[in-house]
């Protein structure tokens, strides 16, 4: 499994790129608009095709890169089922399973994950990454 964690200091946002193999399909979680060129470069370096970009939430200091990634890579974009974001092409539901080139993800609804995130967009694809072994992705945010 390929796993890259990136950090945007301005928004205090962690972004994750995951793929099962070089030359395969990839998912990006919580992309930041200003970092889209960095993600594109990394995808190219790793010979990956971005098929899904997911935001776990949005708030004032997390300007999403979903729309820009969709335009530049033709990937699908996703958030929780209650999201009103216009750049979302897939609305994820609690318990839904996602599969990206053999990596399995389970959607977990954690509405109200922070006091500053809007409950209708705080649906989370977070935590469960199931392959042969289970990896948990947790993050602590100082500005959330």
C-alpha positions as CSV (number, residue, x, y, z in Angstrom):
1,X,0.0,0.0,0.0
2,X,1.2,3.5,-0.8
3,X,0.4,6.2,1.8
4,X,1.5,9.8,1.8
5,X,0.5,12.4,4.4
6,X,0.8,16.0,3.5
7,X,0.2,19.1,5.7
8,X,-1.0,22.6,4.8
9,X,0.3,25.0,7.5
10,X,-2.1,27.8,6.6
11,X,-5.3,25.8,7.1
12,X,-3.8,23.2,9.5
13,X,-5.1,20.5,7.2
14,X,-3.7,17.0,6.8
15,X,-4.2,15.5,3.3
16,X,-3.8,11.9,2.5
17,X,-3.0,10.1,-0.7
18,X,-3.5,6.4,-0.8
19,X,-3.0,3.7,-3.5
20,X,-2.6,0.0,-3.5
21,X,0.3,0.0,-5.9
22,X,2.5,2.1,-8.2
23,X,0.8,2.6,-11.6
24,X,-2.6,2.0,-10.0
25,X,-5.6,4.1,-9.0
26,X,-5.5,6.5,-6.0
27,X,-7.7,8.4,-3.6
28,X,-6.9,11.8,-2.0
29,X,-8.6,12.7,1.3
30,X,-9.1,16.3,2.4
31,X,-7.3,18.1,-0.5
32,X,-6.6,21.8,-0.1
33,X,-7.1,24.1,-3.1
34,X,-3.7,25.8,-2.9
35,X,-1.9,22.4,-2.8
36,X,-3.5,20.9,-5.9
37,X,-0.4,21.4,-8.0
38,X,1.6,19.5,-5.3
39,X,-0.9,16.6,-5.5
40,X,-0.7,16.5,-9.3
41,X,3.1,16.3,-9.2
42,X,3.0,13.5,-6.6
43,X,0.5,11.5,-8.6
44,X,2.7,11.9,-11.7
45,X,5.8,10.9,-9.8
46,X,4.1,7.8,-8.5
47,X,2.5,7.0,-11.8
48,X,-1.0,7.0,-10.2
49,X,-4.4,7.8,-11.6
50,X,-6.6,9.8,-9.2
51,X,-10.1,8.3,-9.3
52,X,-11.6,9.7,-6.1
53,X,-11.1,12.8,-4.0
54,X,-13.0,13.0,-0.7
55,X,-13.5,15.8,1.8
56,X,-14.3,14.7,5.3
57,X,-15.5,18.2,6.1
58,X,-15.2,21.8,5.1
59,X,-15.0,25.0,7.2
60,X,-13.8,28.6,6.7
61,X,-10.0,27.9,6.8
62,X,-10.2,24.6,4.7
63,X,-10.7,25.7,1.1
64,X,-11.4,22.4,-0.7
65,X,-9.4,21.3,-3.7
66,X,-12.1,18.9,-4.9
67,X,-13.3,21.0,-7.8
68,X,-9.8,21.7,-9.1
69,X,-8.8,18.0,-8.8
70,X,-11.9,17.0,-10.6
71,X,-11.2,19.4,-13.4
72,X,-7.5,18.5,-13.7
73,X,-7.8,14.7,-13.3
74,X,-11.4,13.8,-14.2
75,X,-11.7,12.1,-10.8
76,X,-15.0,11.7,-8.9
77,X,-15.4,13.9,-5.9
78,X,-17.2,13.0,-2.7
79,X,-18.5,14.2,0.6
80,X,-21.3,13.1,3.0
81,X,-24.8,12.7,1.8
82,X,-25.9,16.0,3.4
83,X,-23.2,18.1,1.9
84,X,-24.4,21.1,-0.1
85,X,-21.0,21.6,-1.8
86,X,-21.4,22.1,-5.5
87,X,-18.1,20.4,-6.4
88,X,-19.4,17.0,-5.2
89,X,-20.3,14.3,-7.7
90,X,-20.8,11.5,-5.2
91,X,-22.7,11.7,-1.9
92,X,-21.5,9.1,0.6
93,X,-23.8,7.4,3.2
94,X,-23.1,5.9,6.6
95,X,-21.8,2.4,6.3
96,X,-21.2,2.6,2.5
97,X,-18.1,0.7,1.3
98,X,-15.7,2.3,-1.2
99,X,-13.1,0.3,-3.2
100,X,-10.2,2.0,-4.9
101,X,-8.1,-0.5,-6.8
102,X,-8.3,-3.0,-4.0
103,X,-8.2,-0.6,-1.0
104,X,-11.4,-0.7,0.9
105,X,-12.8,2.2,2.9
106,X,-15.9,2.3,5.1
107,X,-17.8,5.6,5.4
108,X,-18.4,6.6,9.0
109,X,-20.8,9.4,9.8
110,X,-19.3,11.6,12.6
111,X,-21.5,14.7,12.3
112,X,-20.4,17.5,14.5
113,X,-16.8,16.3,14.6
114,X,-15.9,19.8,15.7
115,X,-17.9,22.8,16.9
116,X,-16.7,24.8,13.9
117,X,-17.6,22.4,11.2
118,X,-21.1,22.5,9.8
119,X,-23.0,19.3,10.7
120,X,-24.5,18.8,7.2
121,X,-21.0,18.6,5.7
122,X,-19.2,16.8,8.5
123,X,-19.8,13.3,7.1
124,X,-16.5,11.5,7.3
125,X,-14.6,8.9,5.3
126,X,-12.2,8.4,8.0
127,X,-10.5,5.6,9.9
128,X,-11.3,2.3,8.3
129,X,-8.9,1.3,5.6
130,X,-9.2,-2.4,5.2
131,X,-6.6,-4.4,3.2
132,X,-4.9,-7.5,4.4
133,X,-4.2,-5.7,7.7
134,X,-6.1,-2.7,9.0
135,X,-4.6,0.7,9.1
136,X,-6.3,3.5,11.0
137,X,-5.9,7.1,9.9
138,X,-6.6,9.5,12.7
139,X,-5.6,13.1,12.9
140,X,-5.5,15.8,15.5
141,X,-6.4,19.2,14.2
142,X,-5.4,22.4,16.0
143,X,-7.8,24.5,13.9
144,X,-11.0,22.6,13.4
